[in-house]
Amino acid sequence: IGSNGYGRPLAYEKINWCSTEHNLDLFQSLILTARAFRDLGLDITCENLAWSIGKGIDQYLWDEGAGTFYQGWRFEKPDQGRALDCCSWGALYSLKQARLSKESNDNVSADFYLSRARRCLKYADDHFRTEWYYKTPDGREGRIRGYRPYDGKIEDIRYEQGPLAGKVIDWSSQNDVVWSEGTLGVAKAWEELARETGDMNAKKRMQ
């Protein structure tokens, strides 16, 4: 029940799209709730829900060929749009799974998820990194390095104004844009990887 997009639903309607980003977020929230409210008896229920969601994420939303997560699942097939959050939050999800596996003394699974986290961050670097060259009104110039929100064409993200209004944006050609929220998400993923593994390259990258 809800809306098939971002607008207000007109009535009850079947939602035929699953968001990877939202499922990654929900997994983390459930694990956090289970740990924070263990004394209230919520841990078993929340952990069971988290494991169920994690199973779905791993089974349906991981793109093995690309080495990152799909944007979602639509019409019984993957939504292959490329969104930065699916790399950064996907890396954070994989790192959380690796940590939980270590707690259970399952080093094989821990290594498996650490590998996925690294692949997600590599995909982000290979496909989303960009630089914004700016000039202020008083003549100062500089550049900011970071990441753009999407790569390639996303069917439901179009120009809203100007001569290209209505046309799908090709994000691969949007090189002079840095998305601050998404860039901070990638930095957080590098920080968590550094904390989990002691990887010196990860420590440098988060800075």
N, C-alpha and C positions, 0 to 999 in steps of 0.2 A: 504494500500500500504506500503510495507516495507519488512522486513526480518522476517522469521519464527523463527529465533534464534538470535544469536549475530553477525553472519556473514553478509557479504554484499549480498543483494538479487540478484539473477540472472536475474529476470524480475519482472513484477507485479505479486503479489501472494496474495491470501486471507490469512489474519492472523486469525488463529483459537484459539488464546490464549489471554486472558485478564489478565494483571498483576495487582494484588492488590496494590503492592507497588507504581506503577505509578499513579494509581487512587487516592490513599491516598495523594500523593504528589501534584497532580493536584488540588484536592479539596482545600488544604491549600493555594496553590499559587493563586487560583482564589479569595478566600476570602481576602487574603492579597492585591491583586490587586484592588479589589472592595473598600477596605478601603483606600488604599494609593492614588488612583486616582479618588476619588469620585467627585472632582471638574471638571473632564473631562467628566463626564457622563458615565463612564464605570461601575459604581456600579451595576446598574440593570442587564445589560448583564452578567457580571461576576458572580453575585450572583445567577442568574437563572441557569447558567451553573453549578455552584457549587452544587446547590440543586439537580439538575438532576443527577450529578455524585454521590452525597451522597446517593440518593435514590437507585441507582444501587449497591453501596457498601453495604448498609444495606440489600438489598434484596437478592443479589447473593453471596457476598463474606464473610459474617459472618458465622462461624461454631458454632452454638449454643451448640452442644454437647461438643465440646472441650473448648469453651470459648475464642476463638481467631479468627483471620481471616485466611481464606484459602490463599494459595500462589497465586491463580488466578482462572481462569475459562477456561476450555479446553474441546473442543468437546462437548459443551452443558452440561457439568457437572463440579463440582468443581475440581480444582487441589489441592489435599490434601497434597502436599509437605509442610513441616513445615520450614518456614524461620523466623529468628529472627526479621527482619524488619517489618514483618506483625504483630508482637506483639508490638514492640516499636512504630512504626509509627501508628499502629492501635490504640494504647492507646492515642497517641497525637491527632489523628483524632477524637476519641471519646471525649476527653477533650475539643477540639475546638467546637464540636457539643453541649456539655454540656454548655459551656460558651455562645454560641449563643442562646441556649434555655433559659438560665437565662435572657439574654438581652430582650427576648420576653416574659418574665414572665411565661414561660412554665416550671414550676418546676418538673412536672412529667417526661417530656422528659429529663430534665437536670439530674435527678436521674437515669434515664434509661441509659444514656450515661456514667455517672460516674461509674455505675456498670460494664459496658463493659470495661472501661479503667482499672479498678481494676482486672477484669478477665484476660485481656491481659497480665498485668504485672505478675499476678500469674502464668500464663502459661509459661511465659519467665523464671521465677524463677524455676519452676518445671521441665522444659525440656531443658533449654539452659545454665544454670549456670555451670561453670567449673573453674578450677584452673590450671595455668601454672607454673610448677616447673622448675626453670632454674638454670643453673650453668655457670658462665662466664669463659672465658679462664684463668683468674687469680685466679680461685677457689672460688669466691664469689657465694653464693647460696641464693635463695629466691623464692617467689611465687607471682603470680599476679592473683587476682580473677576477673572474668568477665563472658563473655558469648561467646559461639561459634555461628557461623552463621546459622547453620541448625541443624535439629534433624531428626533422621531416615535416610531413603534413598531417594535421589532425583535423579530421573532417568537420567537426563541430566548432572549430576555432577559426573565425574568419575576420577579415578587416571590417570594422564597424563604420568607418568614415573615410572620406577622401575618394580619389579616383578608383581605388581598388576595393571599395565597399562591396561586401558580399563574397569576395573571393577567398579561398582557403589560403591561410598564411603558410608559406614554406619556411619553417624555422631554421632549416639548414643554411639559409642565406641571411639570417638575422645575426650577423656577427658582432654588431656594435650594441650589444645589450647585455646587462648583467642583472640577474634576478637576485636581490639581496636575501630574501627568505630562503630560496632554494640553495643559494651558496652557503648560507649558515648551516643548512641541513647536511650538506656534504662535509663541511668542516667538522660537524658533530660526529659524523660517521667515521671520519679519519681519526678523531680523538678517541672514540670507543675502540677502534682497531688497535691504536697505539697502546691503550690501557690493557687490552686483552692479550696482546702478543708481545709488547715491547719493541715492535718494529720501528727502527729509527727513521725510516723513510716516512712512515705514517706520522710520526711525531713532527717531522719537518713540514709535512703537507698541511697539517691542521693549523699551522702558524701562518 
